[in-house]
């Protein structure tokens, strides 16, 4: 039996939310435990932030979450799982934006 297109979108939203949650964790870890000493990263969280372009990936993931959530809400057509995941995706966009501000603001 072929998989419905809406089920593929639900799986896409689940994977996107998992990636978003991981990036939010990395942002929070950097905000609370990342340290720079003499302008150089001095622990693993600062090194991950510095070398991994976490901010760039977070911004791309945030925009993808927001756009995917809006598309999911527009095209849900009675699919409750798609509707709920789309709403969660939009909420994760807001949480992700807050953690970016928190991570940047914690070092200045």
BADRENMI-903085 format. One record per residue (C-alpha): x, z negated, y; residue in one letter. Coordinates in steps of 0.2 Angstrom, whole numbers, plus 2048, in hexadecimal, padded with zeros to 3 digits. Example, Ala and Ser with C-alpha at 12.3 -4.5 7.8 and 13.67 -1.06 7.14 Angstrom:
BEGIN
83E7D97EAA8447DC7FBS
This chain:
BEGIN
800800800X808805811X80B7F881EX7FF7F982DX8077FD83EX8017EC845X8097E2837X81A7EB83BX8177E584DX8147D3848X8247D383EX82D7DB84DX8267CC858X82B7BF84BX83D7C684BX83E7C785EX8387B5860X8457AF853X8537B885DX84C7B186EX84B7A0866X85E7A1861X8637A7872X85979987AX86278D86FX873794875X86E793887X869781885X87977D87BX883785889X87977C897X87B76B88FX88C76B885X89677A88CX8A5775896X8B277E8A0X8C37778A4X8CE77F8B1X8C278E8B1X8C479189EX8B878D890X8BC77D888X8B077C87AX8A678786EX897788878X8A078E888X8AA79A87DX89A7A2875X8927A3887X8A27AB88EX8A67B7880X8957BB879X88C7C1889X87E7B5885X8777B7896X8767CA895X86E7C8884X8627BB88AX85D7C6899X85A7D588DX8517CA881X8467C388EX8407D4895X83D7DA883X8337CA87FX8287CC88FX8257DF88CX8227DD879X8157CE87DX80C7D988AX80B7E887EX8057DD870X7F77D587AX7F17E6880X7F27EE86EX7EC7DF864X7DA7E5860X7D47D5857X7E57D284EX7E67BF851X7F87BD84BX7FE7CB857X7F47C3865X7FC7B2862X80E7B8860X80C7C3870X8077B3879X8157A9872X8217B8877X81B7B7889X81D7A4889X82F7A6881X8337B1890X82F7A389CX839797891X8477A3890X8487A68A3X8487938A6X857790899X86079E8A2X85E7958B3X8627858ABX87278C8A2X8787948B2X8747858BDX87C7798B2X88D7808B6X88C7818C9X
